[in-house]
Amino acid sequence: MDMLPIGAIAALIGLATGAVLGLSARLGDFCTLGAIESAVYGEDQTRLRMWGVVLGTAIFATHILAGAGMIDLRATLYHDTAWNPIASVAGGLLFGYGMALAGNCGFGALVRFGGGDMRALVVVVVMGLFGFITLGGPLANLRQFLFPQSPSDSMQSFATLGERVLGLPAIAVAGLISAGLIYWAFSHEGLRRSSRHQAWGVAAGLSVTFALWGTTTLNKISFGDIPVEGHSFTAPLGRTLLWLMTSSSGGLSFAVGSVAGVLGGAFLGSALRGLFRWEACEDPRELGRQVGGAAMMGIGGVVALGCSVGQGVTGFATLAYSAPVTLGAIYIGALWGLKRLILGAQPD
């Protein structure tokens, strides 16, 4: 570690934990939009219930390490920035609707690109571009006017709330929430029968926890130069594109490693399952729909301070107030978008 720049070490942490996420998507079918489609239109909730395993594992493991002083939850974006409920709802709805139009979220697009789908590369690039347009480009002032952000003066955590209201230790509150999510997951017979979904659900949850632990460790070593963060795939897509083009945007970082890790894990998982194949878009209308959806996701993800993985898994692991609200809005937006696509595909 003494021989490597601190940013490169952060990138390696992102690479390793991101690869596990990529593998969980290809080998365990972990996917936000896929879970919604299967549950609502395929009448199979196995992939949706897998989220209970992912979240239950991530929440409990994260709070175990936080209780031991190994993860600094207060330093994460979800607790360091004052929560704006309107931004969570508006950004989540826009992200979810865009996710349905694009056919995947940013994480899912990376996974599909790792499996040879060139259409997904368009989604990744456009989403990263519009994320940065909203974060620090032409739309930044409008975003700040409509959804102002300010530093938070307290923890915005359900664990802290439970500690204050119920008098229970934060780890006990986290344990109860985790147990409830895992019970919900295993109450479904399809998930109980699928050891594959169970195992990769645990792996995905732990990858988020270890990302937070690794960046917390580097944050202490670097005296705050390395931020405490977990996996998210909106602004990090833009940062990775900038780094690839200029080696700037902060240089090597956790975000760059995370994106590369998901790509690498998805490629390996696709190869192991014999699913890798080159695909391209043959329908201009489909490409236009995907570009529009990607732009919506880039804007919505920045407004909501995270995507389906950033808020939906990493934010949930910290038990931030914003996480279930944003994830619920993403779910509703995705249902709305899917319904529009299905109705539009039906003959008159």
C-alpha positions in Angstrom: 0.0 0.0 0.0 2.9 2.4 0.6 3.9 2.0 -3.1 0.5 2.9 -4.5 -1.2 6.3 -4.6 -4.2 6.4 -2.3 -6.6 7.0 -5.2 -5.3 3.8 -6.9 -6.0 1.8 -3.7 -9.6 3.3 -3.6 -9.9 2.2 -7.3 -8.8 -1.3 -6.4 -11.4 -1.5 -3.7 -14.0 -0.4 -6.2 -12.7 -2.9 -8.7 -12.9 -5.9 -6.4 -16.3 -5.1 -4.9 -17.7 -3.9 -8.2 -16.7 -7.2 -9.8 -18.8 -9.1 -7.2 -21.8 -6.9 -8.1 -21.2 -7.7 -11.8 -21.0 -11.4 -11.1 -24.1 -11.2 -9.0 -26.0 -9.7 -11.9 -24.8 -12.3 -14.4 -24.7 -15.4 -12.2 -27.4 -14.4 -9.8 -29.8 -12.4 -12.0 -29.6 -9.4 -9.7 -31.2 -6.5 -11.6 -33.6 -3.8 -10.7 -35.8 -3.5 -13.8 -35.6 -7.3 -14.4 -37.0 -7.9 -10.9 -39.8 -5.5 -11.5 -40.7 -7.0 -14.9 -40.6 -10.6 -13.6 -42.8 -9.8 -10.6 -45.4 -7.6 -12.3 -45.6 -9.1 -15.8 -44.0 -12.6 -15.4 -45.8 -13.4 -12.1 -42.5 -14.6 -10.6 -41.2 -12.7 -7.5 -38.0 -14.6 -7.1 -35.8 -11.9 -8.4 -37.7 -9.2 -6.5 -37.5 -11.2 -3.2 -33.7 -11.5 -3.8 -33.6 -7.8 -3.0 -34.7 -8.7 0.6 -31.6 -10.8 0.9 -29.3 -8.1 -0.6 -30.7 -5.4 1.6 -31.0 -7.5 4.8 -27.3 -8.6 4.4 -26.0 -5.1 3.5 -27.9 -3.3 6.4 -26.9 -5.8 9.1 -23.2 -6.2 8.0 -22.8 -2.4 7.6 -24.2 -1.6 11.0 -22.1 -4.3 12.6 -19.0 -2.7 11.2 -20.3 0.8 12.0 -20.8 -0.2 15.6 -17.2 -1.4 15.7 -16.0 2.0 14.4 -15.0 0.5 11.0 -17.5 2.4 8.9 -18.3 6.1 9.2 -21.9 6.4 8.2 -22.0 10.1 9.1 -19.4 10.8 6.4 -21.5 9.3 3.6 -23.4 11.5 1.1 -26.7 10.1 2.5 -26.1 11.6 5.9 -23.7 14.4 5.2 -26.2 16.2 2.9 -29.6 17.3 4.3 -32.4 15.2 2.9 -34.7 16.8 0.4 -37.8 14.6 0.2 -39.1 16.4 -3.0 -35.8 15.7 -4.7 -36.0 12.0 -3.7 -39.5 11.7 -5.2 -39.0 13.8 -8.3 -35.6 12.3 -9.1 -36.7 8.8 -8.3 -39.8 9.0 -10.5 -37.7 10.4 -13.4 -35.0 7.8 -13.0 -37.5 5.0 -12.8 -39.4 6.1 -15.9 -36.1 6.6 -17.8 -35.0 3.1 -16.6 -38.1 1.6 -18.2 -37.5 3.4 -21.5 -33.8 2.6 -21.6 -34.4 -1.0 -20.7 -31.9 -0.9 -17.8 -30.5 1.3 -15.0 -26.9 2.5 -15.2 -25.7 -0.6 -13.3 -27.8 -2.9 -15.6 -26.4 -1.2 -18.7 -22.9 -1.8 -17.5 -23.7 -5.4 -17.0 -25.3 -5.8 -20.4 -22.3 -4.0 -22.0 -20.0 -6.5 -20.2 -22.1 -9.2 -21.9 -21.5 -7.7 -25.4 -24.6 -5.5 -25.8 -23.3 -2.4 -27.7 -26.7 -0.7 -27.2 -25.9 -0.6 -23.5 -22.8 1.4 -24.2 -25.0 4.2 -25.6 -27.0 4.2 -22.4 -23.9 4.3 -20.2 -22.4 7.2 -22.2 -25.6 9.3 -22.4 -26.4 8.7 -18.8 -22.9 9.7 -17.6 -23.0 12.8 -19.8 -26.4 14.0 -18.6 -25.5 13.2 -15.0 -22.6 15.7 -15.3 -24.7 18.2 -17.2 -27.0 18.2 -14.2 -24.3 18.0 -11.5 -22.0 20.8 -12.7 -23.0 21.8 -16.2 -25.7 23.9 -17.8 -28.5 22.3 -15.6 -26.6 22.7 -12.3 -28.0 26.1 -11.4 -31.6 25.0 -12.2 -31.1 21.8 -10.2 -29.8 23.8 -7.2 -32.7 26.3 -7.5 -35.4 23.6 -7.6 -33.8 21.1 -5.3 -31.4 23.0 -3.0 -28.8 21.1 -1.1 -27.2 22.0 2.3 -25.1 20.2 4.8 -26.9 18.0 7.4 -26.4 18.7 11.1 -27.5 15.2 12.2 -27.7 11.6 11.2 -30.7 10.9 8.9 -31.0 7.3 9.8 -33.8 5.0 10.8 -31.4 3.3 13.2 -30.7 6.6 15.0 -34.5 7.4 14.9 -35.3 4.0 16.5 -32.6 4.6 19.0 -34.1 7.9 20.0 -37.8 6.9 19.9 -37.6 3.3 21.1 -34.5 3.4 23.2 -33.0 0.5 21.4 -29.3 0.4 20.3 -28.8 1.3 16.6 -27.5 -2.2 15.9 -30.7 -3.7 17.3 -32.9 -1.5 15.1 -30.8 -2.5 12.1 -31.1 -6.1 13.1 -34.8 -5.9 13.3 -35.1 -4.3 9.9 -32.7 -6.8 8.4 -34.6 -9.7 9.9 -37.9 -8.3 8.5 -36.4 -8.0 5.0 -34.9 -11.5 5.0 -38.1 -13.0 6.4 -40.0 -11.3 3.5 -37.5 -12.7 1.0 -37.7 -16.3 2.3 -41.4 -16.3 2.7 -41.4 -16.8 -1.1 -41.1 -20.4 -2.1 -39.3 -19.6 -5.3 -36.4 -17.9 -3.4 -36.3 -20.7 -0.8 -35.7 -23.2 -3.6 -33.0 -21.1 -5.4 -29.6 -21.3 -3.6 -28.2 -19.4 -6.5 -30.3 -16.3 -5.8 -29.7 -16.6 -2.1 -25.9 -16.9 -2.4 -25.5 -14.1 -4.9 -27.9 -11.9 -2.9 -25.6 -12.3 0.2 -22.5 -11.6 -2.0 -24.1 -8.4 -3.5 -25.0 -7.1 0.0 -21.5 -7.8 1.4 -19.9 -6.1 -1.6 -21.7 -2.8 -0.7 -20.6 -3.2 3.0 -17.0 -3.8 2.2 -16.9 -0.9 -0.2 -18.1 1.4 2.7 -15.5 -0.2 5.0 -12.7 0.1 2.5 -13.4 3.8 1.7 -13.8 4.6 5.5 -10.4 3.1 6.1 -8.8 5.2 3.3 -10.7 8.3 4.5 -9.0 8.0 7.9 -5.6 7.3 6.4 -5.8 10.1 3.9 -7.2 12.6 6.5 -10.4 13.0 4.5 -9.0 13.1 0.9 -10.8 9.9 0.0 -14.6 10.2 0.5 -16.5 7.5 2.3 -18.7 6.1 -0.5 -20.3 2.9 -1.8 -21.5 1.8 -5.2 -23.6 4.1 -7.3 -23.9 4.5 -11.0 -25.0 7.9 -12.1 -22.3 10.6 -11.6 -19.6 7.8 -11.3 -20.3 7.0 -15.0 -19.4 10.6 -15.9 -16.3 10.6 -13.7 -15.1 7.4 -15.4 -15.7 8.8 -18.9 -13.7 11.9 -17.9 -10.9 9.9 -16.5 -10.7 7.7 -19.6 -10.5 10.8 -21.8 -8.3 13.1 -19.7 -7.0 11.1 -16.7 -8.6 14.0 -14.7 -11.8 14.3 -12.7 -9.9 13.5 -9.5 -7.7 10.8 -11.1 -8.1 7.2 -10.2 -10.9 6.8 -7.7 -13.3 4.4 -6.1 -15.9 5.4 -8.7 -13.6 4.5 -11.7 -12.7 1.2 -10.1 -16.4 0.4 -9.4 -17.4 0.9 -13.0 -14.5 -1.2 -14.3 -15.2 -3.9 -11.7 -18.9 -4.3 -12.7 -17.8 -4.5 -16.4 -15.2 -7.1 -15.6 -17.5 -9.1 -13.4 -20.3 -9.0 -15.9 -17.9 -10.1 -18.7 -16.6 -13.0 -16.6 -20.1 -14.0 -15.5 -21.4 -13.9 -19.1 -18.5 -16.0 -20.3 -19.1 -18.6 -17.5 -22.7 -18.9 -18.4 -22.1 -18.9 -22.2 -24.2 -15.7 -22.5 -21.6 -13.4 -24.1 -22.7 -12.3 -27.6 -22.3 -9.1 -29.6 -25.6 -7.2 -30.0 -26.4 -3.9 -31.7 -29.5 -1.8 -32.2 -31.3 -2.2 -35.6 -34.3 -0.1 -34.8 -33.8 3.7 -34.8 -36.9 4.2 -32.7 -35.6 1.8 -30.1 -32.3 3.6 -30.0 -34.0 7.0 -29.6 -36.1 5.6 -26.7 -33.0 4.3 -25.0 -31.1 7.6 -25.4 -34.1 9.5 -24.0 -34.4 7.1 -21.1 -30.6 7.3 -20.4 -30.8 11.2 -20.3 -33.7 11.0 -17.8 -31.8 8.6 -15.6 -28.7 10.9 -15.6 -30.8 13.8 -14.5 -33.0 11.9 -12.1 -30.1 10.1 -10.4 -28.2 13.3 -9.7 -31.4 15.1 -8.4 -32.2 12.1 -6.1 -28.5 11.8 -5.0 -28.3 8.2 -6.2 -29.7 5.6 -8.5 -31.4 2.2 -8.0 -28.1 0.9 -6.6 -26.8 4.2 -5.1 -29.9 5.0 -3.0 -31.6 1.6 -3.4 -28.7 -0.5 -2.0 -25.9 1.6 -0.7 -28.2 4.3 0.8 -30.4 1.5 2.2 -27.4 -0.2 3.8 -26.9 3.0 5.9 -30.6 3.1 6.7 -30.9 6.7 5.3 -34.3 8.3 5.2 -33.8 9.0 1.5 -33.3 5.4 0.5 -36.8 3.8 0.7 -38.4 7.0 -0.6 -36.2 7.1 -3.6 -36.4 3.4 -4.3 -40.2 3.5 -4.0 -40.3 6.4 -6.4 -38.0 4.5 -8.8 -40.4 1.5 -8.6 -43.4 3.6 -9.4 -41.7 5.5 -12.2 -40.6 2.1 -13.7 -44.1 0.7 -13.6 -45.4 3.9 -15.3 -42.7 3.6 -18.0 -43.3 -0.1 -18.6 -47.1 0.4 -18.9 -46.5 3.1 -21.5 -44.2 0.8 -23.5 -46.6 -2.1 -23.3 -49.6 0.0 -24.3 -47.6 1.6 -27.1 -46.6 -1.9 -28.5 -50.2 -3.0 -28.7 -51.9 -2.8 -32.1 -54.7 -0.2 -32.5 
